Amino acid sequence: MNVIKAAICTILSILICILPSAFALTASADTVKPLRYAYVDLGATVYLCTDKNKSSAIFAIPETYCVEILKEENGWLYVRYAEDSGIYRAVTGYCLKDELVPCDRPLEKPYLYSTVTVRYSADETGGVLPGLSDLEMTAAYYGAYTVAGVKYSYVLCGDSFGYVSGSLENYPLNTLPTSPTFSETPPPATDTALISVIAILGIAALAVVVLFVSCRKPPRDKSAL
């Protein structure tokens, strides 16, 4: 019997070590979700806002380009647009959920990377002294903003965000999906971690039973006494 007890204790010790990891895998499988994206449809105007109201809009995301959805809040999506790449910096803000088209993965070119030239002019010296020439800098274009029918461009020039006159009208468009690529209800998936836990428990129970039966002494034959 001591052998049986030792074997059972060994099996239970192994289970104690294995089960927490298996349940942790199950929990992580339930919580980890793929990244979600959304894009601006052709002809749509979707503003990126600093807060959950349109009065805080800073620019319209270019048509057929994407945002990465970080979270959802009462009909608004908290999103990221662009990435830290070259002269570009990622920006975050809010977009109305109903104005975007959701998709499981970004389009071929998620963000529009295009530049505009910004010119700075020094004060005129009136010809008395030689003046400075105009300074030209390359700025990262993010999107357009219209005020009273006048269009401006929201740009990053050096380390500063701001607006310049005019907007980028002709830019390449992504090819949009012909059918939706996103479902609000994800398809059911097999939980392999949970199956592994059940399998481990079943094998352990079977091992204990087999071990107990194989080590059990046969009853003594009283007729032989």
C-alpha positions in Angstrom: 0.0 0.0 0.0 2.9 2.4 0.6 3.9 2.0 -3.0 0.3 2.9 -4.1 0.3 6.0 -1.8 3.7 7.1 -3.1 2.6 6.7 -6.7 -0.7 8.6 -6.2 1.2 11.4 -4.4 3.6 11.6 -7.3 0.7 11.9 -9.8 -1.1 14.5 -7.7 2.1 16.6 -7.5 2.6 16.5 -11.2 -1.1 17.6 -11.7 -0.6 20.5 -9.2 2.4 21.7 -11.3 0.7 21.3 -14.7 -2.9 22.5 -14.1 -2.2 26.1 -13.3 -0.3 26.6 -16.5 -3.0 24.8 -18.5 -5.7 27.0 -16.9 -3.6 30.1 -17.6 -3.5 29.1 -21.3 -7.2 28.7 -21.2 -7.7 32.2 -19.7 -5.3 33.8 -22.2 -7.1 32.1 -25.1 -10.3 33.7 -23.9 -9.0 37.2 -23.5 -6.6 37.7 -26.4 -8.4 39.1 -29.5 -7.0 40.0 -32.9 -6.4 43.6 -33.8 -9.4 45.3 -35.4 -9.3 48.0 -38.1 -11.7 50.2 -39.9 -11.5 52.3 -43.0 -13.1 55.4 -44.5 -15.4 54.5 -47.4 -15.3 56.3 -50.8 -17.2 59.6 -50.6 -17.3 59.6 -46.8 -15.9 62.2 -44.5 -14.7 60.9 -41.1 -13.1 63.2 -38.7 -10.5 62.3 -36.1 -11.4 64.1 -32.9 -9.5 64.8 -29.7 -12.6 64.0 -27.6 -15.9 62.3 -28.1 -17.6 65.1 -29.9 -17.3 66.5 -33.4 -16.5 70.0 -32.2 -13.0 68.7 -31.3 -12.3 67.4 -34.8 -8.8 68.0 -36.1 -8.7 66.5 -39.6 -10.7 64.2 -41.9 -9.0 60.8 -42.4 -8.3 60.3 -46.1 -10.8 58.2 -48.0 -10.0 54.4 -48.3 -7.4 54.6 -45.5 -7.6 52.9 -42.1 -7.5 53.5 -38.4 -6.5 50.9 -35.8 -9.3 50.4 -33.2 -8.0 50.5 -29.7 -11.3 50.5 -27.8 -15.0 51.3 -28.1 -16.8 53.8 -25.9 -20.5 54.6 -26.3 -20.7 54.7 -30.1 -17.2 56.2 -30.4 -14.0 54.4 -31.4 -10.7 55.3 -29.8 -8.3 54.8 -32.7 -4.7 55.2 -33.8 -3.9 56.7 -37.2 -0.4 56.4 -38.9 2.8 55.0 -37.4 6.1 56.3 -36.1 7.9 56.1 -39.5 10.2 58.7 -41.1 8.7 62.2 -40.5 5.4 60.7 -39.5 4.2 60.2 -35.9 1.2 58.1 -34.8 -1.8 60.1 -33.6 -4.7 58.9 -31.5 -8.2 60.2 -31.2 -11.9 59.4 -31.5 -14.1 58.6 -34.5 -17.8 57.8 -34.7 -18.2 54.1 -35.1 -21.1 54.3 -37.5 -19.1 56.4 -40.0 -16.3 53.8 -40.5 -16.3 50.4 -42.2 -14.9 47.7 -39.9 -12.5 45.1 -41.2 -10.4 42.2 -39.7 -7.1 43.4 -41.2 -5.8 46.6 -42.6 -6.0 47.3 -46.3 -3.0 47.1 -48.6 -1.8 50.6 -47.5 -3.3 51.3 -44.1 -2.3 55.0 -43.9 -1.7 57.7 -46.5 1.9 58.8 -46.3 2.3 61.9 -48.4 4.2 65.2 -47.9 3.5 68.8 -48.6 6.0 71.7 -48.7 5.7 74.4 -46.1 7.3 77.8 -46.8 8.5 80.2 -44.2 9.2 83.9 -45.1 11.4 86.2 -43.2 10.4 89.8 -42.5 11.0 92.2 -45.3 14.0 94.6 -44.8 12.7 97.1 -47.3 15.8 96.7 -49.5 18.0 98.6 -46.9 19.8 95.4 -45.9 20.0 92.0 -47.5 17.1 89.8 -46.3 16.8 86.1 -45.8 15.4 83.8 -48.5 12.3 81.8 -48.0 12.8 78.6 -46.0 11.1 75.5 -47.3 10.4 72.4 -45.2 8.8 69.1 -45.9 5.8 68.3 -43.7 3.8 65.1 -43.2 0.2 65.3 -44.4 -2.5 63.8 -42.2 -5.8 65.0 -43.6 -8.0 68.0 -44.6 -10.1 70.3 -42.5 -12.7 72.6 -43.9 -13.8 75.9 -42.3 -16.4 78.1 -43.9 -15.8 76.3 -47.3 -12.1 76.9 -47.1 -9.8 73.8 -47.0 -6.7 73.4 -44.9 -4.3 70.6 -44.3 -3.3 69.2 -40.9 0.4 68.5 -41.0 3.4 67.7 -38.9 6.3 70.0 -39.7 9.4 69.3 -37.6 8.0 68.7 -34.1 4.9 70.8 -34.5 1.4 69.9 -35.6 -0.7 72.6 -37.3 -2.6 73.7 -40.3 -1.5 75.1 -43.7 -3.6 76.5 -46.5 -4.9 74.1 -49.1 -5.5 70.4 -49.1 -4.2 67.3 -50.9 -6.9 66.5 -53.5 -5.2 63.9 -55.7 -3.8 60.9 -53.7 -3.8 57.2 -54.5 -6.8 55.2 -53.2 -6.8 51.7 -51.8 -8.9 49.0 -53.5 -11.8 48.4 -51.2 -13.1 44.9 -50.3 -16.1 43.8 -52.4 -17.7 42.2 -49.3 -17.5 42.8 -45.5 -14.4 41.3 -43.9 -15.5 41.8 -40.3 -18.2 40.2 -38.1 -19.3 41.6 -34.8 -19.7 38.0 -33.5 -16.5 36.1 -33.9 -16.8 32.4 -35.0 -16.7 29.8 -32.2 -13.2 28.4 -31.7 -12.1 25.1 -30.1 -10.5 25.7 -26.8 -7.4 23.4 -27.1 -6.1 24.4 -23.6 -9.4 23.3 -21.9 -9.3 20.0 -23.9 -5.7 19.4 -22.7 -6.8 19.9 -19.1 -9.6 17.4 -19.4 -7.3 14.9 -21.1 -4.7 15.3 -18.4 -7.3 14.7 -15.7 -8.7 11.7 -17.4 -5.2 10.1 -17.9 -4.3 10.8 -14.3 -7.5 9.2 -13.0 -7.0 6.2 -15.2 -3.4 5.8 -14.0 -4.5 5.9 -10.4 -7.2 3.2 -11.0 -4.8 1.0 -12.9 -2.1 1.4 -10.3 -4.5 0.6 -7.5 -5.9 -2.5 -9.2 -2.5 -3.9 -10.2 -1.1 -3.5 -6.7 -4.1 -4.8 -4.8 -3.5 -8.1 -3.2 -5.8 -11.0 -4.1 -8.2 -12.1 -1.3 -6.9 -15.0 0.7 -8.5 -18.4 0.1 -10.1 -19.3 3.4 -10.6 -22.9 2.3 -6.9 -23.4 2.2 -6.7 -22.8 6.0 
